[in-house]
């Protein structure tokens, strides 16, 4: 990309700013195979402020699905990402701001348009934080943070598959709070005090411990939970899950053309009569995420998962899946093409409910036990 320069006013005095394509690969937003971030992100030399990076994701999607729930449609065209990222990624004081529109398609749930979803969830600034780097191994950040929990990220472009999976539906995505991170050789630790499922009540603690075994293998243990009781709920804040705890055990193997990541999930919600939770309930889940690289441009990602929940209507347990005592499994395949900043990928997914409670399934009458989806996504990661 050809470099160019321009002048701008910044904080009243005239400041000369140089804008150019950088050769730096940025750690944020986090991305897993098969997509990769722009290897030459756009940067601005902001004088005493240092280098500021500007990037983004502009992607659209089209999909068809069977058995949509009431309010959803058989097919849609929509924007999956219309977001801009601004960040300072070096020095003792850093920041990250992500702003724009987004949709969050996930298996076995209703699809909400990008024009509506930010108001229902994390706003037009879904992530943004300040980071203080105290040493090469220790840092503290505060703001709207991506969750530590799970093996799938929040936004479509960050993940192996376009849609998030059934296990992701049990996990927080964005939390407001403070996080400390420490690295010592192969061990990476993080501890966060936050508002869990975006409840705006700061009584959650989350932590992760990751061990890099060698250049190809890593193992992570992650957990989080409510330290008190939260009575508030919203579209983004599930009352039962936000008052529970959740744990992950994640193994990742990367070698040659393969990325293989199996993981386990366990969550539990205690009984609490003040919240209307007469009985406790738990979920148990397992998933396998795969990516195979045919070459630099063509990849094939896949995901298989199973999840089940405890309880029954007769014992008053809350619904954590498709009613108390339900279970489900899914299969997803996502062939992907990327050339530079351009991406295009297709996806076929199938979700099957093995057992459920009446009125908690899929379809116009909530009485269907399966859903197939075909999806296309294309756009730019700049």
Secondary structure as a PSIPRED ss2 file (coil, helix, strand):
# PSIPRED VFORMAT (PSIPRED V4.0)

   1 X C   1.000  0.000  0.000
   2 X C   1.000  0.000  0.000
   3 X C   1.000  0.000  0.000
   4 X E   0.000  0.000  1.000
   5 X E   0.000  0.000  1.000
   6 X E   0.000  0.000  1.000
   7 X E   0.000  0.000  1.000
   8 X E   0.000  0.000  1.000
   9 X E   0.000  0.000  1.000
  10 X C   1.000  0.000  0.000
  11 X C   1.000  0.000  0.000
  12 X C   1.000  0.000  0.000
  13 X C   1.000  0.000  0.000
  14 X E   0.000  0.000  1.000
  15 X E   0.000  0.000  1.000
  16 X E   0.000  0.000  1.000
  17 X E   0.000  0.000  1.000
  18 X E   0.000  0.000  1.000
  19 X E   0.000  0.000  1.000
  20 X E   0.000  0.000  1.000
  21 X E   0.000  0.000  1.000
  22 X C   1.000  0.000  0.000
  23 X C   1.000  0.000  0.000
  24 X C   1.000  0.000  0.000
  25 X C   1.000  0.000  0.000
  26 X C   1.000  0.000  0.000
  27 X C   1.000  0.000  0.000
  28 X C   1.000  0.000  0.000
  29 X C   1.000  0.000  0.000
  30 X C   1.000  0.000  0.000
  31 X C   1.000  0.000  0.000
  32 X C   1.000  0.000  0.000
  33 X C   1.000  0.000  0.000
  34 X C   1.000  0.000  0.000
  35 X C   1.000  0.000  0.000
  36 X C   1.000  0.000  0.000
  37 X C   1.000  0.000  0.000
  38 X C   1.000  0.000  0.000
  39 X C   1.000  0.000  0.000
  40 X C   1.000  0.000  0.000
  41 X C   1.000  0.000  0.000
  42 X E   0.000  0.000  1.000
  43 X E   0.000  0.000  1.000
  44 X E   0.000  0.000  1.000
  45 X E   0.000  0.000  1.000
  46 X C   1.000  0.000  0.000
  47 X H   0.000  1.000  0.000
  48 X H   0.000  1.000  0.000
  49 X H   0.000  1.000  0.000
  50 X C   1.000  0.000  0.000
  51 X E   0.000  0.000  1.000
  52 X E   0.000  0.000  1.000
  53 X E   0.000  0.000  1.000
  54 X E   0.000  0.000  1.000
  55 X E   0.000  0.000  1.000
  56 X E   0.000  0.000  1.000
  57 X E   0.000  0.000  1.000
  58 X E   0.000  0.000  1.000
  59 X E   0.000  0.000  1.000
  60 X E   0.000  0.000  1.000
  61 X E   0.000  0.000  1.000
  62 X E   0.000  0.000  1.000
  63 X E   0.000  0.000  1.000
  64 X E   0.000  0.000  1.000
  65 X E   0.000  0.000  1.000
  66 X C   1.000  0.000  0.000
  67 X C   1.000  0.000  0.000
  68 X C   1.000  0.000  0.000
  69 X C   1.000  0.000  0.000
  70 X C   1.000  0.000  0.000
  71 X C   1.000  0.000  0.000
  72 X C   1.000  0.000  0.000
  73 X C   1.000  0.000  0.000
  74 X C   1.000  0.000  0.000
  75 X E   0.000  0.000  1.000
  76 X E   0.000  0.000  1.000
  77 X E   0.000  0.000  1.000
  78 X E   0.000  0.000  1.000
  79 X E   0.000  0.000  1.000
  80 X E   0.000  0.000  1.000
  81 X E   0.000  0.000  1.000
  82 X E   0.000  0.000  1.000
  83 X E   0.000  0.000  1.000
  84 X E   0.000  0.000  1.000
  85 X E   0.000  0.000  1.000
  86 X E   0.000  0.000  1.000
  87 X E   0.000  0.000  1.000
  88 X E   0.000  0.000  1.000
  89 X C   1.000  0.000  0.000
  90 X C   1.000  0.000  0.000
  91 X C   1.000  0.000  0.000
  92 X C   1.000  0.000  0.000
  93 X E   0.000  0.000  1.000
  94 X E   0.000  0.000  1.000
  95 X E   0.000  0.000  1.000
  96 X E   0.000  0.000  1.000
  97 X E   0.000  0.000  1.000
  98 X E   0.000  0.000  1.000
  99 X E   0.000  0.000  1.000
 100 X E   0.000  0.000  1.000
 101 X E   0.000  0.000  1.000
 102 X E   0.000  0.000  1.000
 103 X C   1.000  0.000  0.000
 104 X C   1.000  0.000  0.000
 105 X C   1.000  0.000  0.000
 106 X E   0.000  0.000  1.000
 107 X C   1.000  0.000  0.000
 108 X C   1.000  0.000  0.000
 109 X C   1.000  0.000  0.000
 110 X C   1.000  0.000  0.000
 111 X C   1.000  0.000  0.000
 112 X C   1.000  0.000  0.000
 113 X C   1.000  0.000  0.000
 114 X H   0.000  1.000  0.000
 115 X H   0.000  1.000  0.000
 116 X H   0.000  1.000  0.000
 117 X H   0.000  1.000  0.000
 118 X H   0.000  1.000  0.000
 119 X H   0.000  1.000  0.000
 120 X H   0.000  1.000  0.000
 121 X C   1.000  0.000  0.000
 122 X C   1.000  0.000  0.000
 123 X C   1.000  0.000  0.000
 124 X C   1.000  0.000  0.000
 125 X C   1.000  0.000  0.000
 126 X C   1.000  0.000  0.000
 127 X E   0.000  0.000  1.000
 128 X E   0.000  0.000  1.000
 129 X E   0.000  0.000  1.000
 130 X E   0.000  0.000  1.000
 131 X E   0.000  0.000  1.000
 132 X E   0.000  0.000  1.000
 133 X E   0.000  0.000  1.000
 134 X C   1.000  0.000  0.000
 135 X C   1.000  0.000  0.000
 136 X C   1.000  0.000  0.000
 137 X C   1.000  0.000  0.000
 138 X E   0.000  0.000  1.000
 139 X E   0.000  0.000  1.000
 140 X E   0.000  0.000  1.000
 141 X E   0.000  0.000  1.000
 142 X E   0.000  0.000  1.000
 143 X E   0.000  0.000  1.000
 144 X E   0.000  0.000  1.000
 145 X E   0.000  0.000  1.000
 146 X E   0.000  0.000  1.000
 147 X C   1.000  0.000  0.000
 148 X C   1.000  0.000  0.000
 149 X C   1.000  0.000  0.000
 150 X C   1.000  0.000  0.000
 151 X C   1.000  0.000  0.000
 152 X C   1.000  0.000  0.000
 153 X C   1.000  0.000  0.000
 154 X C   1.000  0.000  0.000
 155 X C   1.000  0.000  0.000
 156 X H   0.000  1.000  0.000
 157 X H   0.000  1.000  0.000
 158 X H   0.000  1.000  0.000
 159 X C   1.000  0.000  0.000
 160 X C   1.000  0.000  0.000
 161 X C   1.000  0.000  0.000
 162 X C   1.000  0.000  0.000
 163 X C   1.000  0.000  0.000
 164 X E   0.000  0.000  1.000
 165 X C   1.000  0.000  0.000
 166 X C   1.000  0.000  0.000
 167 X C   1.000  0.000  0.000
 168 X H   0.000  1.000  0.000
 169 X H   0.000  1.000  0.000
 170 X H   0.000  1.000  0.000
 171 X C   1.000  0.000  0.000
 172 X C   1.000  0.000  0.000
 173 X C   1.000  0.000  0.000
 174 X E   0.000  0.000  1.000
 175 X E   0.000  0.000  1.000
 176 X E   0.000  0.000  1.000
 177 X E   0.000  0.000  1.000
 178 X E   0.000  0.000  1.000
 179 X E   0.000  0.000  1.000
 180 X E   0.000  0.000  1.000
 181 X E   0.000  0.000  1.000
 182 X E   0.000  0.000  1.000
 183 X E   0.000  0.000  1.000
 184 X E   0.000  0.000  1.000
 185 X C   1.000  0.000  0.000
 186 X C   1.000  0.000  0.000
 187 X E   0.000  0.000  1.000
 188 X E   0.000  0.000  1.000
 189 X E   0.000  0.000  1.000
 190 X E   0.000  0.000  1.000
 191 X E   0.000  0.000  1.000
 192 X E   0.000  0.000  1.000
 193 X E   0.000  0.000  1.000
 194 X E   0.000  0.000  1.000
 195 X C   1.000  0.000  0.000
 196 X C   1.000  0.000  0.000
 197 X C   1.000  0.000  0.000
 198 X C   1.000  0.000  0.000
 199 X C   1.000  0.000  0.000
 200 X C   1.000  0.000  0.000
 201 X C   1.000  0.000  0.000
 202 X C   1.000  0.000  0.000
 203 X C   1.000  0.000  0.000
 204 X E   0.000  0.000  1.000
 205 X E   0.000  0.000  1.000
 206 X E   0.000  0.000  1.000
 207 X E   0.000  0.000  1.000
 208 X E   0.000  0.000  1.000
 209 X E   0.000  0.000  1.000
 210 X E   0.000  0.000  1.000
 211 X E   0.000  0.000  1.000
 212 X E   0.000  0.000  1.000
 213 X C   1.000  0.000  0.000
 214 X C   1.000  0.000  0.000
 215 X C   1.000  0.000  0.000
 216 X C   1.000  0.000  0.000
 217 X E   0.000  0.000  1.000
 218 X E   0.000  0.000  1.000
 219 X E   0.000  0.000  1.000
 220 X E   0.000  0.000  1.000
 221 X E   0.000  0.000  1.000
 222 X E   0.000  0.000  1.000
 223 X E   0.000  0.000  1.000
 224 X E   0.000  0.000  1.000
 225 X E   0.000  0.000  1.000
 226 X E   0.000  0.000  1.000
 227 X C   1.000  0.000  0.000
 228 X C   1.000  0.000  0.000
 229 X C   1.000  0.000  0.000
 230 X C   1.000  0.000  0.000
 231 X C   1.000  0.000  0.000
 232 X C   1.000  0.000  0.000
 233 X C   1.000  0.000  0.000
 234 X C   1.000  0.000  0.000
 235 X C   1.000  0.000  0.000
 236 X C   1.000  0.000  0.000
 237 X C   1.000  0.000  0.000
 238 X C   1.000  0.000  0.000
 239 X H   0.000  1.000  0.000
 240 X H   0.000  1.000  0.000
 241 X H   0.000  1.000  0.000
 242 X H   0.000  1.000  0.000
 243 X C   1.000  0.000  0.000
 244 X C   1.000  0.000  0.000
 245 X E   0.000  0.000  1.000
 246 X E   0.000  0.000  1.000
 247 X E   0.000  0.000  1.000
 248 X E   0.000  0.000  1.000
 249 X E   0.000  0.000  1.000
 250 X E   0.000  0.000  1.000
 251 X E   0.000  0.000  1.000
 252 X E   0.000  0.000  1.000
 253 X E   0.000  0.000  1.000
 254 X E   0.000  0.000  1.000
 255 X E   0.000  0.000  1.000
 256 X C   1.000  0.000  0.000
 257 X C   1.000  0.000  0.000
 258 X E   0.000  0.000  1.000
 259 X E   0.000  0.000  1.000
 260 X E   0.000  0.000  1.000
 261 X E   0.000  0.000  1.000
 262 X E   0.000  0.000  1.000
 263 X E   0.000  0.000  1.000
 264 X E   0.000  0.000  1.000
 265 X E   0.000  0.000  1.000
 266 X E   0.000  0.000  1.000
 267 X E   0.000  0.000  1.000
 268 X E   0.000  0.000  1.000
 269 X E   0.000  0.000  1.000
 270 X C   1.000  0.000  0.000
 271 X C   1.000  0.000  0.000
 272 X E   0.000  0.000  1.000
 273 X H   0.000  1.000  0.000
 274 X H   0.000  1.000  0.000
 275 X H   0.000  1.000  0.000
 276 X C   1.000  0.000  0.000
 277 X E   0.000  0.000  1.000
 278 X C   1.000  0.000  0.000
 279 X E   0.000  0.000  1.000
 280 X C   1.000  0.000  0.000
 281 X E   0.000  0.000  1.000
 282 X E   0.000  0.000  1.000
 283 X E   0.000  0.000  1.000
 284 X E   0.000  0.000  1.000
 285 X E   0.000  0.000  1.000
 286 X E   0.000  0.000  1.000
 287 X E   0.000  0.000  1.000
 288 X E   0.000  0.000  1.000
 289 X E   0.000  0.000  1.000
 290 X E   0.000  0.000  1.000
 291 X E   0.000  0.000  1.000
 292 X E   0.000  0.000  1.000
 293 X E   0.000  0.000  1.000
 294 X C   1.000  0.000  0.000
 295 X C   1.000  0.000  0.000
 296 X C   1.000  0.000  0.000
 297 X C   1.000  0.000  0.000
 298 X E   0.000  0.000  1.000
 299 X E   0.000  0.000  1.000
 300 X E   0.000  0.000  1.000
 301 X E   0.000  0.000  1.000
 302 X E   0.000  0.000  1.000
 303 X E   0.000  0.000  1.000
 304 X E   0.000  0.000  1.000
 305 X E   0.000  0.000  1.000
 306 X E   0.000  0.000  1.000
 307 X E   0.000  0.000  1.000
 308 X E   0.000  0.000  1.000
 309 X E   0.000  0.000  1.000
 310 X C   1.000  0.000  0.000
 311 X C   1.000  0.000  0.000
 312 X C   1.000  0.000  0.000
 313 X H   0.000  1.000  0.000
 314 X H   0.000  1.000  0.000
 315 X H   0.000  1.000  0.000
 316 X C   1.000  0.000  0.000
 317 X E   0.000  0.000  1.000
 318 X C   1.000  0.000  0.000
 319 X C   1.000  0.000  0.000
 320 X C   1.000  0.000  0.000
 321 X C   1.000  0.000  0.000
 322 X C   1.000  0.000  0.000
 323 X C   1.000  0.000  0.000
 324 X C   1.000  0.000  0.000
 325 X C   1.000  0.000  0.000
 326 X C   1.000  0.000  0.000
 327 X E   0.000  0.000  1.000
 328 X E   0.000  0.000  1.000
 329 X E   0.000  0.000  1.000
 330 X E   0.000  0.000  1.000
 331 X E   0.000  0.000  1.000
 332 X E   0.000  0.000  1.000
 333 X E   0.000  0.000  1.000
 334 X E   0.000  0.000  1.000
 335 X E   0.000  0.000  1.000
 336 X E   0.000  0.000  1.000
 337 X E   0.000  0.000  1.000
 338 X E   0.000  0.000  1.000
 339 X E   0.000  0.000  1.000
 340 X C   1.000  0.000  0.000
 341 X C   1.000  0.000  0.000
 342 X E   0.000  0.000  1.000
 343 X E   0.000  0.000  1.000
 344 X E   0.000  0.000  1.000
 345 X E   0.000  0.000  1.000
 346 X E   0.000  0.000  1.000
 347 X E   0.000  0.000  1.000
 348 X E   0.000  0.000  1.000
 349 X E   0.000  0.000  1.000
 350 X E   0.000  0.000  1.000
 351 X E   0.000  0.000  1.000
 352 X E   0.000  0.000  1.000
 353 X E   0.000  0.000  1.000
 354 X E   0.000  0.000  1.000
 355 X E   0.000  0.000  1.000
 356 X C   1.000  0.000  0.000
 357 X C   1.000  0.000  0.000
 358 X C   1.000  0.000  0.000
 359 X C   1.000  0.000  0.000
 360 X C   1.000  0.000  0.000
 361 X C   1.000  0.000  0.000
 362 X E   0.000  0.000  1.000
 363 X C   1.000  0.000  0.000
 364 X C   1.000  0.000  0.000
 365 X C   1.000  0.000  0.000
 366 X C   1.000  0.000  0.000
 367 X C   1.000  0.000  0.000
 368 X E   0.000  0.000  1.000
 369 X C   1.000  0.000  0.000
 370 X E   0.000  0.000  1.000
 371 X E   0.000  0.000  1.000
 372 X E   0.000  0.000  1.000
 373 X E   0.000  0.000  1.000
 374 X E   0.000  0.000  1.000
 375 X E   0.000  0.000  1.000
 376 X E   0.000  0.000  1.000
 377 X E   0.000  0.000  1.000
 378 X E   0.000  0.000  1.000
 379 X E   0.000  0.000  1.000
 380 X E   0.000  0.000  1.000
 381 X E   0.000  0.000  1.000
 382 X C   1.000  0.000  0.000
